[in-house]
Amino acid sequence: MFGRKIVFVVAVCLAFLAGSANPIFASEPLHVVVTIPVLKDFADQVGGPHVRVVSLLSGSENEHTYSPKPSDLVAVRKAHVFIEVGMGLEVWVGALVSNAGTAGLLVVTTSEGIERIADHAKTLNTQGHGDGNPHVWLDPENAKLMVGRIAKAFAKADPAHAGEYRANQDRYVHRLGALEAELAEQLERVTDRRIVVHHPAWPYFARRFGFDIAGEIITQPGAEPSARHLQALVRKIREGRIRVIVSEPQLNQKLPRILAQESGARLVVLTAMPGGVPGTGTYLDMLRYNVTELAEALESQN
């Protein structure tokens, strides 16, 4: 009789564990959905083997105007944790999460607590940034804070591995600090750091590494520049002897090429997303690539 009770109790426990949606009790890893590839890299670095991360965007899309697919809804419904940047970057997220209707989904906004740089545009269209420029991850100090928020969320969702998440966070933050110091040393020999950028994605990057954004081709997302603005920009580049124009691989290169031809500046294609150009598969690779390419371009124009 006693033996049958033990068997019954064990069977009930096993049934509970098998049916539990809580990763604490399940053998499966945390299912994590992120909006953009840089967040996938951060989540993978923190979570290691205890997470399975899906990025809704590949990096080639426009994150401001992205329209979620039916497969995105399915992915969110299966997720334990959903990670976004916030600050108006992914305006489509609210509807997606609401439509998924996933009970207990932990939503992490990684830009919370970060000191924001205001957009200079006074009038914002539906693709504009209402809460400051959202490209916060391009400053490695901000990346450290974002990684910390992800580690905290994973520890909450999966306390059994909280110690590992914190240890992974610490190791990655150390690697970020070492790379930041290496790049700062590399830039010491670059005296003129003025650049013109294609799209307003670079203020955090510029502030951290001491670049001076002297002008922008597109001043706000979704708005085409006027001929008058482009003429004034060419004149500014020529008269100020600005050496480099920065573009990004997902943008149409026609306008920056024209400006480079008209002004004599050098066009350099950098990426705001890991994997945007060859050799930038991780955030660390991307950061090293961007700084190195920009430094070499500025030096070569002396």
C-alpha positions as CSV (number, residue, x, y, z in Angstrom):
1,M,0.0,0.0,0.0
2,F,2.8,2.4,1.0
3,G,4.7,1.6,-2.2
4,R,1.7,2.3,-4.3
5,K,1.4,5.8,-2.6
6,I,5.0,6.6,-3.5
7,V,4.5,5.6,-7.1
8,F,1.4,7.7,-7.2
9,V,3.2,10.8,-5.8
10,V,6.1,10.4,-8.2
11,A,3.7,10.1,-11.1
12,V,1.9,13.2,-10.1
13,C,5.2,15.1,-9.7
14,L,6.4,14.0,-13.1
15,A,3.2,15.0,-14.7
16,F,3.4,18.4,-13.1
17,L,7.0,18.9,-14.3
18,A,6.2,17.7,-17.9
19,G,3.3,20.1,-18.1
20,S,4.9,23.1,-16.5
21,A,5.5,26.1,-18.7
22,N,8.0,27.5,-16.2
23,P,11.6,26.9,-17.4
24,I,12.6,26.6,-13.7
25,F,10.9,23.2,-13.6
26,A,11.3,22.2,-17.3
27,S,14.3,20.7,-18.9
28,E,14.0,22.9,-22.0
29,P,16.0,26.2,-22.3
30,L,14.5,29.6,-22.0
31,H,12.8,30.6,-25.3
32,V,13.8,34.2,-26.0
33,V,12.6,36.4,-28.8
34,V,14.5,39.7,-29.6
35,T,13.7,42.4,-32.0
36,I,17.1,43.0,-33.6
37,P,20.3,41.0,-34.1
38,V,22.4,43.0,-31.6
39,L,20.0,41.9,-28.9
40,K,20.4,38.3,-30.0
41,D,24.1,38.5,-29.6
42,F,23.8,40.0,-26.1
43,A,21.2,37.4,-25.1
44,D,23.4,34.6,-26.4
45,Q,26.4,35.9,-24.5
46,V,24.5,36.0,-21.3
47,G,22.3,32.9,-21.6
48,G,24.8,30.5,-23.1
49,P,23.4,27.0,-23.4
50,H,20.4,27.8,-21.2
51,V,18.6,30.0,-23.9
52,R,17.4,29.6,-27.4
53,V,17.2,33.0,-29.0
54,V,15.3,34.1,-32.1
55,S,15.7,37.6,-33.7
56,L,12.7,38.8,-35.6
57,L,14.8,41.1,-37.8
58,S,17.9,39.9,-39.7
59,G,19.5,43.3,-39.8
60,S,18.7,44.1,-43.4
61,E,15.3,45.5,-42.7
62,N,14.3,48.9,-41.5
63,E,13.5,48.4,-37.8
64,H,11.3,51.6,-37.8
65,T,8.9,50.4,-40.5
66,Y,9.1,46.6,-40.0
67,S,5.8,44.7,-40.3
68,P,5.7,41.5,-38.2
69,K,5.0,38.3,-40.0
70,P,2.7,35.5,-38.9
71,S,5.8,33.5,-37.9
72,D,6.8,36.3,-35.6
73,L,3.5,36.0,-33.8
74,V,4.1,32.2,-33.4
75,A,7.6,32.8,-32.0
76,V,6.4,35.3,-29.4
77,R,3.6,32.9,-28.3
78,K,6.3,30.3,-27.6
79,A,8.6,32.7,-25.8
80,H,9.3,33.1,-22.1
81,V,11.2,36.3,-22.5
82,F,10.8,39.1,-25.1
83,I,13.6,41.7,-25.5
84,E,13.4,45.1,-27.2
85,V,15.5,48.3,-27.3
86,G,12.5,50.6,-26.8
87,M,12.6,54.4,-27.2
88,G,10.3,54.2,-30.2
89,L,12.8,52.1,-32.3
90,E,10.3,49.2,-32.7
91,V,6.9,51.0,-32.8
92,W,5.3,47.7,-33.9
93,V,6.2,45.8,-30.8
94,G,3.2,46.7,-28.6
95,A,0.6,45.3,-31.1
96,L,2.7,42.2,-31.6
97,V,3.0,41.3,-27.9
98,S,-0.6,42.2,-27.3
99,N,-1.8,40.0,-30.2
100,A,0.4,37.1,-29.0
101,G,-1.5,37.1,-25.6
102,T,1.2,35.1,-23.9
103,A,0.5,34.8,-20.2
104,G,3.6,35.4,-18.1
105,L,5.7,36.7,-21.0
106,L,8.6,38.7,-19.5
107,V,9.1,41.9,-21.6
108,V,12.5,43.5,-21.3
109,T,13.2,47.1,-22.5
110,T,16.9,47.3,-22.6
111,S,17.2,51.1,-23.0
112,E,15.6,51.8,-19.6
113,G,18.0,53.7,-17.4
114,I,20.3,54.9,-20.2
115,E,21.1,58.6,-20.6
116,R,19.4,59.6,-23.9
117,I,20.6,61.9,-26.6
118,A,17.7,63.9,-27.9
119,D,16.9,64.0,-31.6
120,H,17.4,67.4,-33.1
121,A,14.3,67.2,-35.3
122,K,11.5,69.4,-34.0
123,T,8.7,67.7,-36.0
124,L,8.6,63.9,-36.0
125,N,6.7,61.8,-38.4
126,T,5.3,58.4,-37.6
127,Q,8.7,56.9,-38.0
128,G,10.5,59.5,-35.8
129,H,11.9,58.9,-32.4
130,G,9.7,60.5,-29.7
131,D,11.9,59.6,-26.7
132,G,15.4,60.5,-27.9
133,N,17.6,58.7,-30.4
134,P,17.2,55.0,-29.8
135,H,20.5,53.7,-31.3
136,V,21.9,53.4,-27.8
137,W,23.8,50.1,-28.3
138,L,26.4,51.8,-30.4
139,D,28.0,53.1,-27.2
140,P,29.7,50.1,-25.5
141,E,29.0,51.7,-22.1
142,N,25.3,51.5,-22.9
143,A,25.8,47.9,-24.1
144,K,27.0,47.0,-20.7
145,L,23.8,48.3,-19.1
146,M,21.7,46.5,-21.7
147,V,23.5,43.2,-21.0
148,G,22.9,43.8,-17.3
149,R,19.1,44.1,-17.9
150,I,19.1,40.9,-19.9
151,A,21.0,39.0,-17.2
152,K,18.6,40.2,-14.6
153,A,15.6,39.1,-16.7
154,F,17.1,35.7,-17.3
155,A,17.8,35.2,-13.6
156,K,14.2,36.2,-12.9
157,A,12.8,33.8,-15.5
158,D,15.2,31.0,-14.6
159,P,16.5,31.3,-11.0
160,A,18.2,27.9,-11.2
161,H,20.9,29.3,-13.5
162,A,21.0,32.9,-12.1
163,G,24.6,32.5,-11.0
164,E,25.7,31.5,-14.5
165,Y,23.9,34.4,-16.1
166,R,25.6,36.9,-13.7
167,A,29.0,35.3,-14.3
168,N,28.4,35.4,-18.1
169,Q,27.4,39.1,-17.8
170,D,30.6,39.9,-15.8
171,R,32.8,38.1,-18.4
172,Y,31.2,39.9,-21.3
173,V,31.3,43.3,-19.6
174,H,35.1,42.8,-19.0
175,R,35.6,42.0,-22.7
176,L,33.7,45.1,-23.7
177,G,35.8,47.2,-21.4
178,A,39.0,45.7,-22.8
179,L,37.9,46.4,-26.4
180,E,36.8,49.9,-25.6
181,A,40.3,50.7,-24.1
182,E,42.0,49.1,-27.2
183,L,39.9,51.2,-29.6
184,A,40.4,54.4,-27.6
185,E,44.2,53.9,-27.8
186,Q,43.9,53.3,-31.6
187,L,42.1,56.6,-32.0
188,E,44.7,58.7,-30.2
189,R,46.5,59.3,-33.5
190,V,43.4,60.6,-35.3
191,T,43.3,64.4,-34.8
192,D,40.4,65.4,-37.1
193,R,37.4,63.3,-36.3
194,R,34.7,65.3,-38.2
195,I,32.3,63.1,-40.2
196,V,29.1,63.5,-42.2
197,V,26.6,60.6,-41.7
198,H,23.9,59.2,-44.0
199,H,21.3,58.5,-41.2
200,P,21.1,59.7,-37.6
201,A,22.2,56.4,-36.0
202,W,25.6,57.5,-34.7
203,P,25.3,60.1,-31.9
204,Y,26.1,57.6,-29.1
205,F,29.0,56.1,-31.0
206,A,30.3,59.5,-31.8
207,R,30.1,60.7,-28.2
208,R,31.8,57.7,-26.8
209,F,34.7,57.7,-29.3
210,G,35.1,61.4,-29.8
211,F,33.8,61.8,-33.4
212,D,32.2,65.0,-34.4
213,I,29.1,64.6,-36.6
214,A,29.2,67.7,-38.8
215,G,26.1,66.9,-40.8
216,E,23.5,64.3,-41.8
217,I,22.2,63.4,-45.2
218,I,18.9,62.2,-43.8
219,T,17.9,64.2,-40.7
220,Q,15.0,61.9,-39.6
221,P,13.9,58.4,-40.6
222,G,11.6,58.2,-43.6
223,A,12.2,61.8,-44.9
224,E,14.1,62.4,-48.1
225,P,16.5,65.3,-48.1
226,S,15.8,68.3,-50.2
227,A,18.1,69.4,-53.1
228,R,18.8,72.6,-51.1
229,H,19.9,70.6,-48.1
230,L,22.2,68.4,-50.2
231,Q,23.8,71.4,-51.9
232,A,24.4,73.1,-48.5
233,L,26.0,69.8,-47.3
234,V,28.3,69.6,-50.2
235,R,29.4,73.2,-49.7
236,K,30.0,72.5,-46.0
237,I,32.1,69.4,-46.7
238,R,34.2,71.3,-49.2
239,E,34.7,74.5,-47.2
240,G,35.3,72.6,-44.0
241,R,37.5,70.0,-45.7
242,I,35.6,67.2,-44.0
243,R,37.2,64.0,-45.0
244,V,34.7,61.2,-44.5
245,I,31.0,60.4,-45.2
246,V,29.6,57.4,-43.3
247,S,26.8,55.3,-44.8
248,E,25.2,52.0,-43.8
249,P,24.7,48.8,-45.9
250,Q,20.9,48.7,-45.6
251,L,20.5,52.2,-47.0
252,N,20.5,53.3,-50.6
253,Q,24.0,54.4,-51.5
254,K,23.1,56.8,-54.3
255,L,23.0,60.0,-52.2
256,P,26.2,59.4,-50.3
257,R,28.0,58.5,-53.5
258,I,26.9,61.7,-55.1
259,L,28.0,63.7,-52.1
260,A,31.4,62.0,-52.1
261,Q,31.9,62.7,-55.8
262,E,30.8,66.3,-55.5
263,S,32.8,67.1,-52.3
264,G,35.9,64.9,-52.6
265,A,35.2,63.2,-49.3
266,R,35.7,59.5,-48.9
267,L,32.6,57.2,-48.5
268,V,32.9,54.6,-45.8
269,V,30.2,52.0,-45.1
270,L,29.8,51.1,-41.4
271,T,27.2,48.9,-39.8
272,A,24.9,49.5,-36.8
273,M,24.1,45.8,-36.7
274,P,26.3,42.7,-36.2
275,G,26.6,40.9,-39.5
276,G,25.8,44.0,-41.5
277,V,29.1,43.7,-43.4
278,P,31.5,40.7,-43.6
279,G,33.6,40.3,-40.5
280,T,31.1,41.8,-38.1
281,G,29.3,38.7,-36.9
282,T,29.3,39.8,-33.2
283,Y,28.8,43.1,-31.4
284,L,32.5,43.1,-30.5
285,D,33.5,42.4,-34.1
286,M,31.1,45.2,-35.3
287,L,32.5,47.7,-32.8
288,R,36.1,47.0,-33.8
289,Y,35.3,47.1,-37.5
290,N,33.5,50.5,-37.3
291,V,36.2,52.2,-35.3
292,T,39.1,50.7,-37.3
293,E,37.5,51.5,-40.7
294,L,36.7,55.1,-39.6
295,A,40.1,55.7,-38.1
296,E,41.9,54.4,-41.2
297,A,39.7,56.5,-43.5
298,L,40.3,59.7,-41.5
299,E,44.0,59.1,-41.4
300,S,44.3,58.2,-45.1
301,Q,42.7,61.6,-46.1
302,N,45.4,63.6,-44.3
